[in-house]
Amino acid sequence: MNGTPASELDGLLRSCCRATGLDGAGVSIMDGDGTREPLYASDEVATIIERLQLTLGEGPCVDSTAAGTPVLVADLTDPRDVVASRWPVFRNEATRIGTRAIFAFPIRIGAIWLGAVDFYRQTPGPLSQPEVATALSSVDEVGLAVLEAPNFYGAPEAPLTTNMIVHRAAGMVMGQLDSSIEEAMIRLRATAFTDGLTINELAADVVNGRRRISKETQ
């Protein structure tokens, strides 16, 4: 693979955006226990989109990874879109930062499910069939790039790598609340969103003893 893992992904995603008239893209992966992790984003808006989905637990990459199928939303502001209606908070926050259309594709190499790629556009409108084909081809290349660069997970050159601090915080919250790990993650996400923090920021506070999540925490 030529160049660094981050530059390889950046080149693939930006080339796809140019070919399809899209404005940016993000990549999320599945770790060993099935948790989604934001891995890379092409720009600030894509970064916010990835972090929103991690914090809220809802959005196109979440659905695409779970179902193993593309999730295509031509207009996030269309009240008739039944797919976007499943993400009320994500929908509001994404449109607030200027996102109108969003398209997510699962990353699969053979029998291995790696995660998902989502592309956004600031103007509404569907992808044409050739544009969908271009995106699918690019996503296959993204999957190969990730598989060929195992050290990319957690590499300092990646602008949006989520480290294990979220999982450590969830484990601590699980002990504090005597709850399941799923409930602990939900509580972390809800608290982070209510407090206007990313889940990474809240997790760092929990792990460093600056914050304790109690049963009364809203």
N, C-alpha and C positions, 0 to 999 in steps of 0.2 A: 504494500500500500504506500503510495507516495505521500510525503508530507506528514504532519502530525494528525492524530485522530480527530482533533477539533477542526483543523483546516479541511480534512477530508469530508467530514459531515457538512461543514459550512459550504463547501463547494457544491456538494450534491444538492443541498436544500436550495441554495440560491439559484442554481441552474434550473431546478424544477420550477421555482417561482417565476423566473423570467419566461420560461416556456409556456406557463399556464396563466400568466397575468395575475398571480397572487402576490401578496405583499410580505409575507414572512412565514416562518415555520418553527415548530418545536418538536422535540423528541422526548418521549418518556419510555422507560424500560420497566420490566418486571424483575424484582429481585427473587432470591431463592424461596422466600415464604409467600410469594404472590403479591407483594406490595408494590404499587406503582411508584416510580421514582423519576422526577424530572431530570433529564440528562443534559439537554442542550437546547438553546433557543437562538434564533438568528438576529433578534433585535429586542428592544425594550418591551414592545407590546407583546411579542411572543413569550418573553420571560414572564410577564404578568399573567398571561393566559395559562402557562404551565403551572405557575405557583397557585393560581386560583383553583385549578382542578385538584391539586394536591391538598390544599387547605380545606376545600369544600367537599371533596369526595364525589363531585359530580362534573359532568362536561363531556365533550365529544371523545376525548382519548379514553376516559373511563369507560364509556359505553362501547367504544370500538374494541378495546382490549378485552372486555368481558364477553362480547358477542362474537368476536373474531371476524367482524364484517366492517366495511366502510360506513362512516356516519357522515352524511352530507346535508348541510344546512345552508340553503341559498340566501336566507334572510333571517337573521336572529330576531329582528323586530316584527316578523310576521306572526300575529297571534294564532293563525291557523296551523302553524307548524307544530305537529304533535311531538316531534323529536325534541326540539328546543324547549318545549313546555315542560319537559322532565327536569330541566335545569333552571329553575326560576332565579336563583341567586346568581349563578354563573352567568346566565343570560343578561341580567341587569348590569353586572359588573363589566362583562365583556363589551357590551354596547356602549357603556359609559366611556370606555377608553377608545372608542371609535371602530370597533370590530363589527362588521355587518354580515359577513359570510364566513363560515368555518367548515372545514372538511378534514375528517380524521380517517386514517387508514391503519389497520393492524400490521405489525411487523411479524412475519412468520417465515422461518427458514426450515423447510421440511416439516418435521413434527414439532419444532421448537417455536414457542410463542415468546417473542422478546419484548413486546410492548406496542407502542403506536406512535405515529407521526401525525401531527395536525398542522394544517395550513390555514391562514386567515387572509381575508381581504377586507379593505375598508369600504368597498362598495358591494351592494347586493347582486346576486345573480348566480345561477347554477354553473357547474363545470360541464363542458361538452364531453361527449364520449371520448374523443381523442385526448382531451385534457385529463380525464380520469385515468386513461391508459398510461399517460406520461407520469402521473403521480404514482400509480401503482408500480411502475418500473423503477422510479426513483426510490420508493420505499423499500423495494427488494435490495437495491444497492446500499441503502442505509443499513439494513439488517446485516448484510455481508461485512460492511465496514465495522460495525460494532463487534461482530463475532471475531473478526481478524485482529481486533485491538482490545484484548481483555484488560489491559492496564488503563483503558479509558475510564473505567468505572472508578470515580474518585480522583481522576487526574487533575492536577491543579490548573492545567491549561483550559479545561472545560468551564465555560462561564456560568453554567447552571447545574453543576453537580450537587446533588443532595447527599450528604454523608449520613452515617448511621446515628447521628444525634437524635433524629426523630424517633427511631426505634428505641434508643436508650430512654428517651423521655417517656415514651408510651409504656415501657416496662416499669418505670418508676411510678407513673400515674396508676397503672394497674394495681401495684402494691398499695398505693395510697387509698384507692377507692375499693380495694378488694373486688375488682371487676375482671371481666374478660379483656383480652388485648384489643378486641374489636371495639368494645365500649370505651376503652381508654383512648383509642385513636379518634373516635367520634367526639369525645369530650375535648381533646386537644384541638381538633378542627373547629368546633363550635366556639371555644374560648378565643382562639386566635382570630377568627373572623369578627367576633363581637368586640375584641380589643383593638382591631385594626392592625394586627401583626401578621406576618407570614407564619406558617407553622414552624418553620426553621427557627425564627426568632424566639417564639414562645418555647420551643423545645430547648434552646440554649439556656433560657432563663430557668427552666425546670431542672435541667441537668446540673447547672451551676449553683443551684440552691436559692436563686433569686425569686422563684415563684413556686407555689404549691397549689395543685389543682385539688380542691375539696369537693365534696358532694354538693355543697351549696354554691360552687362557682357556676355562674351562668355564661 
